[in-house]
Amino acid sequence: MNICLKHLRSKKLVHYVFPKPCMLQNLYCTSPTQPQTIARNINPLIHTLSLQGNLEEALSLVYTHPSLSLQDYAFLFHACAQKKWIHQGMALHHYIFNKHPAIQNDVFLTNNLLNMYCKCGYLDYAHHLFDEMPRRNFVSWTVLISGYAQFGLIRECFAFFSGMLACFRPNEFAFASVLSACEERDVEYGLQVHAVALKFSLDFNVYVANALITMYSKCSGGFGGGYDQTLDDAWNVFKSMEYRNLISWNSMISGFQFRGLGDKAIGLFAYMYCNGVGFNSATLLGVFSSLNQCSSTLDDVNNTHLRNCFQLHCLTIKSGLISEVEVVTALVKSYANIGSRISDCYKLFLDTSGQHDVVSWTAIISVFAECDPEQAFLLLCQLHRENIVLDRHTFSIALKACAYFVTEQNATAVHSQVIKHGFQDDTVVSNALIHAYGRSGSLALCERVFDEMGRRDLVSWNSMLKSYAMHGRAKDAVELFKRMDVQPDSATFVALLAACSHAGLIEEGVEIFNSMIESHGISPQLDHYACMVDLYGRAGKIFEAEELIHKMPMKPDSVIWSSLLGSCRKHGEAGLAKLAADKFKELDPKNSLAYIQMSNIYSSGGSFIEAGLMRKEMRDSKVRKRPGLSWVEVGKQVHEFTSGGQHHPKRAAILSRLETLIGQLKEMGYAPEISSALHDIEVEHIEDQLFHHSEKMALVFAIMNEANFPGAGNVIKIMKNIRICVDCHNFMKLASNLFHKEIVVRDSNRFHHFKCGTCSCNDYW
């Protein structure tokens, strides 16, 4: 590709320098009339009313002042486009062309009309109007290209750009528009447009160059995340620019951040700042987003991030940008991500954000939605009590927080407010509801929201597919995929492959994986390969999984090696497990997974000396095992349990009731699965430890309190932070039969629905 670009550049004869782009009022001109002249020709009353926000009154003048000029009509169409008043604009269009049929031959007016339809998303109308134009100029083509680009329709955008080349020389607006429409899999389109820009000597134009940087940053070219060839191309464009504006620097910083290269983004910002280049809020947002991607060692990562946060905090105050909601929100999020107390983050927000409106509150709720969902939900309740009018964005963010709760009660409460505020038909809010219900264990409500949607976008389909995958409903996911009426993307196939992996649908999974490139032109990324390794590994096809890893066009990450390691543990492949464990420890040295899995494998094979050495290596490396935690909601209060319930006030009563329950289950055939506990305790204490796992404690506590809350229903929902062990899985199956209840356990991988002595995973997990 670089050879091709250099070849094209070598054929360049003249470097044509375009003038700076004209103002928007002048964009649709067909004559050399200056913008100031056009403004003078507009009816003063229309101009004044529009500037004051009284566009409706300005539009009414059309029907009372028959002597309005073309500039008046064009100005009104432009105003309708800005306000997205499509129905008023369409009425004006109908009135003018019926009253003055000859006007439709005026290119200047029709270009403004095209712009209105494009800006408002009525692309079919715009396309039809374009086809009916008896005469077009380069602005007509540029407006339509920009319209399709605005909605990411790259194929239509590229087709019109190609058509324009046969009639006119595209300007920088046309090039920038078509490049902006290129997404991850559209690099071939971007390369061709770049070649044309080189041919026309427009590649040095700052607007085109900025668009090229963004395009190459977004398009990975199928090589996976990280620093690949297309990001090299973005960097080469940036370095070769004769003149860079602030957008150039921001685009390159965002490009590094988008690829997960936080170190390079921070380094470029430091260079930019030290060389006296100014920055704005967009720069800081890119830098804040890059902070958590910096590759510091885990021992000092918090100190590094804290130092970076302090320095950026000082810069935001010094520059005066601390008063902007987006900036302070990003700052608060950075502090929250490094473990700062939520109360301190909240105080920072209140002290620095000035006037608080629904936008600023939504921003801070979005920060807490992941790190402290309970606080996010409480903030929403506070807004409701203070009678602040909530919008679609506030509800969607609140529902994101609800996805982290044990049950669907919080999501249901927000759903009722969504209906009350009239957002039940909003696609973004409905997508958030699907996500929240799916993650909180209510697949039935998830399906209901999806089925009742009037309009579904790609996110809607992907959210439903992910929900089916999490709940082990692979066949439903495959059938839903066949019904999709939108073009799938990379996330679609991650959901499908995960669903097939959880259910053991080998043939279907392989077929879907192969269809990504063959039928959809989507290159598999690390996530897709991880799903395929998991698919093969769970089914016992360990060496097929290993072969796929060797064939990958990118370097395997820790997720892929952990998946292979888990499969080796399940199927007793100790030799390959050692390789996977070593690779995993190289990539994630402070994660205990490799040590624990290898200790399990050695113990299961009777190699207790090797198991002991593995535990010693873990201690010497100062790696700590992640504690198993479980949560259960009883009477609108969430209770947390550790193994043994050490800190719970009802611990003694829970252990007493658990002992009785274990006796009952043993009579039904329960036998402790000691192999799942051999890695870190002595054999004589194995059964005691297994009996006290956190999910067992949570279940018993829920059973003990069901008489106090008779309206709790016939379902017990438990959330767990790590994968459920074999012993607890067997325990839950028998308990569901004993109590005649459905027990839903959400672990770190998926949902398990235990009912009548069986599990929805069919013991395949």
Buried (B, 14 or more C-beta within 10 A) or exposed (E): BEEEBEEBBEEBEEEEEBEEBEEEBBBBBBEEEBBEBBEEBBBEEBBEBBEEEEBEEBBEBBEEEEEBEBBBBBBBBBBBBBBEBBEBBBBBBEBBBEEBEEBBEBBBBBBBBBBBBBBBBBBEBBBEBBEEBEEBBBBBBBBBBBBBBBEEBBEBBBEBBEEBBEEBEBBBBBBBBBBBBBBBBBBEBBBBBBBBBBEBBBBBBBBBBBBBBBBBBBBBBBBBBBBBEBBEBBBBBBEEBEEBBBBBBBBBBBBBBBBBBBBBBBBBBEEBBEEEBEBBBBBBBBBBBBBBBBEBEEEEBBEBBBEBBEEBBEBBEEBEBBBBBBBBBBBBBBBBBBEBEBEEBBEBBEEBBEEBEBEBBBBBBBBBBBBBBBBBBBBBEEBBEEEBEBBBBBBBBBBBBBBBBBBBBBBBBBBEBBEEBEBBEBBBBBBBBBBBBBBBBBBEBBBEBBEEBEEBBBBBBBBBBBBBBBBBBBBBBBEBBEEBEEEBBBBBBBBBBBBBBBBBBBEBBBEBBEBBEEEBEBBBBBBBBBBBBBBBBBBBBBEBBBEBBEEBEBEBBBBBBBBBBBBBBBBEBBEBBBBBBEBBBEBBEEBBBBBBBBBBBBBBEEBEEBBEBBBEBBEEEEBEBEEBBBBBBBEEEEBBBBBBBEEBEBBEEBBEBBEEBBEEBEEEEBEBBBBBBBBBEEEEEBBEBBBBBBBBBBBBBBBBBBEEEEEBEEBBBBBBBBBBBBBBBBBBBBBBBBBEBBBBBBBEBBBBBBBEBEBBBEEEB
